[in-house]
Amino acid sequence: MSSFLLIGYDGRVSPVSRRSISLPEDVDAAVEAAAVAAGLSVSAWLARVVEHHFRLRRGLAGIAEWEAEHGAFTDEELEDGRAWATRVLSGEPPGPITRRSA
């Protein structure tokens, strides 16, 4: 693995690591197609996917930590959360979400 500095389109300098990876041919083709569809290089697309993966893991860990302290979410709370997320992801104002007292 080698490291170097990358100057982004915004003019900021970011340290990056360069590495070589091997992928099954079908996965490689799917990654290439997804990167092209997103208008990104394969490296940029993979970086976004990996960042998203780690963000999801941190979120799931936060949920597990909260539930360990306060108990599992109720079906009503889960439904409220799903409805809120659907509104946010569709571009609508999120509106209120029902909160349980901690």
Phi, psi and omega in degrees: 000136177237155181240150175201176179257140179243131175263116182280174179299334180275002178086356180280147177263128181234132175287136178226158175249142178252133177215159178253134179232159176246137179229146170302147185304320181292323178291317179301316180296320179293320178297313179302314180296319180294319179296315178298315180298328180273354181072031183237161169288162177300318179299314181295320180295314179298320178299317179297318180296317180294316177301317179298317179302313181292325176297317177297317179299318178295320178296316179295323177295321178296319178296314180298320178296316180297314181295325178296327181274324189245353184097161183296150175295144177282165176302320179296317179296320178296318179295318176300317179295318178297316179297317178299313181297321178298317178297315182297314183291337179270000178089002178281158173299137186294329182069183183285156174231137180291130180242138175276143176295136181278000000 
